[in-house]
Amino acid sequence: MALQLDGTLLLAGAGNMGYALLSGWLERGLDPARIVVQDPAPPPRAKELILAHGIELRSLVSSLWEPPAVIVVAVKPQAMDRVFPPLAQLARSGKTLVLSVAAGRPIDAFEQHLPKDTAVIRCMPNTPASVGRGITVATGNRHVTPAQRAACEALLRAVGEFAWVGEEGLLDAVTAVSGSGPAYVFYLTECLADAGIKAGLEPALAQKLARWTVAGAGELLHRSDLGPDLLRQNVTSPNGTTFAALQVLMAENGLAKLMHEAVAAAARRSRELAR
């Protein structure tokens, strides 16, 4: 079933996340005529996609033929104070949903620029959205209607899995786990390749083994009904090679402790950025 939207969607920002979202929407069949993109200098691949579908591209959107049904804010946090106030003037209370995918900006930072009772949803996606395998978690203010919740979910499911949380403060933990999480996996891949090199493998082979192992294990986890603990147990023979390695990783000061500290640090930084 094609993705449908009752009204115009204004996408502010066509960088990595904006491009991922736009690609997903178009693949799901959203009518390009309903999309307007604001970006003074979209990256080449985004510009190519926009032009190929005949989507209206503007450096600045100061007016539209109708109040936008959705304003998707996908600009970098440091550009928000410059970009969002003019966009807020396009919103109409009860008609426009403001959907932010910008990190570190709380809902009330948007509300102060918007008409009273405007619906705002803040969400945290992650970079695998660029290949349709992201996960996005969202929360909204009390003005979001059931129809707007459904529209938000449909738009974000176009690039992967989706979930709601009831408290905005939980997005700090979400950021620390899934928002920043891909970087942890990439670093794990780096470390695994480096360990292979130190064990005697040629660098190219070690990197290939690490990359395919992490990607394959992730796909197995994605397709399996089993939890990660059972999948781990299934590949671990008593007193075998995997068992020996896990004795190190699962030691008192091993990977679990490091991961807990890493997630706590990321969540703490997320709270600091929201102030």
C-alpha positions as CSV (number, residue, x, y, z in Angstrom):
1,M,0.0,0.0,0.0
2,A,1.4,3.4,-1.0
3,L,2.3,5.9,1.6
4,Q,-0.3,8.7,1.6
5,L,-0.4,12.1,3.3
6,D,-3.3,14.5,3.5
7,G,-1.5,17.7,2.7
8,T,1.9,19.0,1.9
9,L,5.1,17.7,3.5
10,L,7.9,20.3,4.0
11,L,11.3,18.7,4.5
12,A,13.9,21.1,6.0
13,G,17.3,19.6,5.4
14,A,18.4,17.1,2.8
15,G,21.6,15.9,4.5
16,N,22.2,12.2,5.5
17,M,19.0,11.8,7.5
18,G,16.8,14.0,5.3
19,Y,18.0,12.1,2.2
20,A,17.4,8.7,3.9
21,L,13.8,9.8,4.8
22,L,13.1,11.2,1.4
23,S,14.3,8.0,-0.3
24,G,12.2,5.9,1.9
25,W,9.1,8.0,1.3
26,L,9.5,7.9,-2.4
27,E,10.1,4.1,-2.4
28,R,6.9,3.7,-0.4
29,G,5.0,5.6,-3.0
30,L,4.5,9.1,-1.5
31,D,3.4,11.5,-4.2
32,P,6.4,13.8,-5.0
33,A,4.0,16.6,-5.8
34,R,3.2,16.7,-2.1
35,I,6.8,17.3,-1.0
36,V,8.7,20.5,-0.8
37,V,12.4,20.4,0.2
38,Q,14.2,23.4,1.8
39,D,17.9,23.2,1.5
40,P,20.2,25.9,0.1
41,A,22.9,23.4,-0.8
42,P,21.7,19.8,-0.9
43,P,24.4,17.1,-1.3
44,P,24.8,15.8,-4.8
45,R,22.9,12.5,-4.3
46,A,20.0,14.3,-2.6
47,K,19.8,16.9,-5.3
48,E,19.8,14.2,-7.9
49,L,17.0,12.4,-6.2
50,I,15.0,15.6,-5.8
51,L,15.4,16.6,-9.5
52,A,14.7,13.0,-10.7
53,H,11.3,13.1,-9.0
54,G,10.4,16.7,-9.9
55,I,10.2,17.6,-6.2
56,E,10.1,21.3,-5.5
57,L,13.4,22.5,-4.0
58,R,13.9,25.9,-2.4
59,S,16.7,27.6,-0.6
60,L,14.2,29.2,1.8
61,V,10.5,28.6,2.2
62,S,8.8,31.8,3.3
63,S,5.3,30.8,2.1
64,L,3.3,27.8,0.8
65,W,0.0,27.6,-1.1
66,E,-1.5,25.9,2.0
67,P,-0.4,25.3,5.6
68,P,1.9,22.2,5.6
69,A,0.5,19.1,7.0
70,V,3.9,18.1,8.3
71,I,7.2,20.0,8.7
72,V,10.0,17.6,9.1
73,V,13.0,19.3,10.7
74,A,16.2,17.4,9.7
75,V,18.8,20.1,10.1
76,K,21.9,19.9,12.3
77,P,21.2,21.1,15.9
78,Q,23.7,24.0,15.5
79,A,21.7,25.4,12.6
80,M,18.3,25.1,14.4
81,D,18.1,28.6,15.8
82,R,18.6,30.0,12.4
83,V,16.5,27.6,10.4
84,F,13.4,26.8,12.5
85,P,11.9,30.2,13.5
86,P,11.0,31.1,9.8
87,L,9.6,27.6,9.4
88,A,7.5,27.9,12.5
89,Q,5.6,30.8,10.9
90,L,4.3,28.4,8.3
91,A,2.7,26.1,10.9
92,R,-1.0,26.3,11.8
93,S,-2.4,25.2,15.1
94,G,-4.4,22.1,14.8
95,K,-3.3,21.6,11.1
96,T,0.5,21.2,11.1
97,L,2.6,18.5,12.7
98,V,6.2,19.5,13.4
99,L,8.4,16.4,13.4
100,S,12.0,16.8,14.5
101,V,14.7,14.3,13.9
102,A,17.4,16.7,15.2
103,A,19.3,15.4,18.2
104,G,19.4,17.3,21.5
105,R,16.5,19.7,21.0
106,P,13.6,19.2,23.4
107,I,10.0,19.6,22.4
108,D,9.6,22.9,24.3
109,A,12.4,24.4,22.2
110,F,10.1,24.1,19.2
111,E,6.9,25.0,21.0
112,Q,8.2,28.5,21.9
113,H,8.3,29.4,18.2
114,L,5.0,27.9,17.2
115,P,1.3,28.8,17.4
116,K,-0.4,27.6,20.6
117,D,-1.6,24.0,20.5
118,T,0.7,23.0,17.6
119,A,1.5,19.3,17.5
120,V,5.2,18.5,17.9
121,I,6.8,15.1,17.8
122,R,10.5,14.6,18.7
123,C,12.2,11.4,17.4
124,M,15.5,9.8,17.4
125,P,16.4,7.8,14.3
126,N,19.8,6.2,13.5
127,T,22.0,6.1,10.4
128,P,21.0,2.6,9.2
129,A,17.8,4.4,8.1
130,S,19.9,5.2,5.0
131,V,19.6,1.5,3.9
132,G,16.0,1.1,5.2
133,R,17.2,-0.7,8.4
134,G,17.0,2.0,10.9
135,I,15.0,2.2,14.1
136,T,13.3,5.4,15.2
137,V,11.8,6.1,18.6
138,A,9.4,9.1,19.1
139,T,7.4,11.0,21.7
140,G,5.0,13.8,21.2
141,N,3.3,16.7,23.0
142,R,-0.3,16.6,24.2
143,H,-1.5,18.3,21.0
144,V,-0.7,15.4,18.7
145,T,-3.9,13.9,17.3
146,P,-4.3,10.1,16.6
147,A,-4.2,10.9,12.9
148,Q,-1.0,12.8,13.3
149,R,0.5,9.9,15.3
150,A,-0.4,7.6,12.5
151,A,1.1,9.9,9.9
152,C,4.3,10.1,11.9
153,E,4.6,6.4,12.3
154,A,3.9,5.8,8.6
155,L,6.6,8.3,7.6
156,L,9.2,6.9,9.9
157,R,8.5,3.2,9.2
158,A,9.5,4.0,5.6
159,V,13.1,3.7,6.8
160,G,12.9,0.9,9.3
161,E,11.4,-0.1,12.6
162,F,9.5,2.3,14.9
163,A,8.5,2.6,18.5
164,W,6.9,5.2,20.9
165,V,7.9,6.2,24.4
166,G,5.7,8.1,26.8
167,E,8.3,10.3,28.4
168,E,10.6,12.6,26.5
169,G,13.4,12.1,29.0
170,L,13.7,8.5,27.8
171,L,15.0,9.8,24.5
172,D,18.3,10.4,26.2
173,A,18.6,6.6,26.8
174,V,17.3,5.9,23.3
175,T,20.0,8.2,21.9
176,A,22.7,6.4,23.9
177,V,21.5,2.9,22.8
178,S,20.3,3.2,19.2
179,G,21.1,6.7,18.1
180,S,24.8,6.3,18.9
181,G,24.8,2.5,18.8
182,P,25.9,2.0,15.2
183,A,29.2,3.7,16.1
184,Y,29.7,1.1,18.8
185,V,29.2,-1.7,16.3
186,F,31.5,0.0,13.8
187,Y,34.2,0.3,16.5
188,L,33.7,-3.3,17.5
189,T,34.4,-4.2,13.8
190,E,37.6,-2.1,13.9
191,C,38.7,-3.8,17.0
192,L,38.0,-7.3,15.7
193,A,39.9,-6.6,12.5
194,D,42.9,-5.2,14.5
195,A,42.9,-8.2,16.8
196,G,43.0,-10.5,13.7
197,I,46.0,-8.5,12.3
198,K,47.8,-9.0,15.7
199,A,47.0,-12.7,15.5
200,G,48.9,-12.9,12.2
201,L,46.3,-12.2,9.5
202,E,47.0,-9.9,6.5
203,P,45.2,-6.6,7.1
204,A,42.9,-7.0,4.1
205,L,41.7,-10.4,5.1
206,A,41.3,-9.4,8.8
207,Q,39.2,-6.5,7.8
208,K,37.1,-8.6,5.4
209,L,36.5,-11.3,8.0
210,A,35.5,-8.7,10.7
211,R,33.2,-6.8,8.3
212,W,31.4,-9.9,7.1
213,T,31.2,-11.5,10.5
214,V,29.5,-8.4,12.1
215,A,27.2,-7.9,9.1
216,G,26.3,-11.6,9.0
217,A,25.7,-11.9,12.7
218,G,23.5,-8.8,12.5
219,E,21.5,-10.3,9.7
220,L,21.1,-13.6,11.6
221,L,19.9,-11.6,14.6
222,H,17.5,-9.7,12.5
223,R,16.0,-12.9,10.9
224,S,16.0,-15.1,14.0
225,D,13.2,-15.5,16.5
226,L,15.8,-16.2,19.1
227,G,17.2,-13.6,21.5
228,P,20.9,-12.6,21.3
229,D,21.7,-14.6,24.5
230,L,20.4,-17.9,22.9
231,L,22.2,-17.2,19.6
232,R,25.4,-16.7,21.6
233,Q,24.9,-19.9,23.5
234,N,24.2,-21.8,20.2
235,V,27.6,-20.9,18.8
236,T,29.5,-21.5,22.1
237,S,30.7,-25.1,22.6
238,P,31.8,-26.1,26.1
239,N,35.5,-25.4,26.6
240,G,35.8,-24.5,22.9
241,T,37.4,-21.5,21.2
242,T,34.3,-19.3,21.5
243,F,34.0,-20.2,25.2
244,A,37.6,-19.2,25.7
245,A,37.1,-15.8,24.1
246,L,33.8,-15.2,26.0
247,Q,35.6,-15.9,29.3
248,V,37.5,-12.7,28.6
249,L,34.7,-10.6,27.2
250,M,32.3,-11.6,30.0
251,A,34.7,-11.1,32.9
252,E,33.8,-8.7,35.7
253,N,35.5,-5.8,33.9
254,G,34.8,-7.0,30.4
255,L,32.5,-5.8,27.6
256,A,29.3,-5.5,29.7
257,K,30.9,-3.1,32.1
258,L,32.4,-1.0,29.3
259,M,29.1,-0.9,27.4
260,H,27.2,0.2,30.5
261,E,29.7,3.0,31.0
262,A,29.5,4.0,27.3
263,V,25.7,4.1,27.2
264,A,25.6,6.1,30.5
265,A,28.2,8.6,29.1
266,A,26.2,9.1,25.9
267,A,22.9,9.5,27.8
268,R,24.5,12.0,30.1
269,R,25.8,14.0,27.1
270,S,22.4,13.9,25.5
271,R,20.9,15.5,28.6
272,E,23.6,18.2,28.6
273,L,22.9,19.0,24.9
274,A,19.2,19.5,25.6
275,R,19.7,22.2,28.2
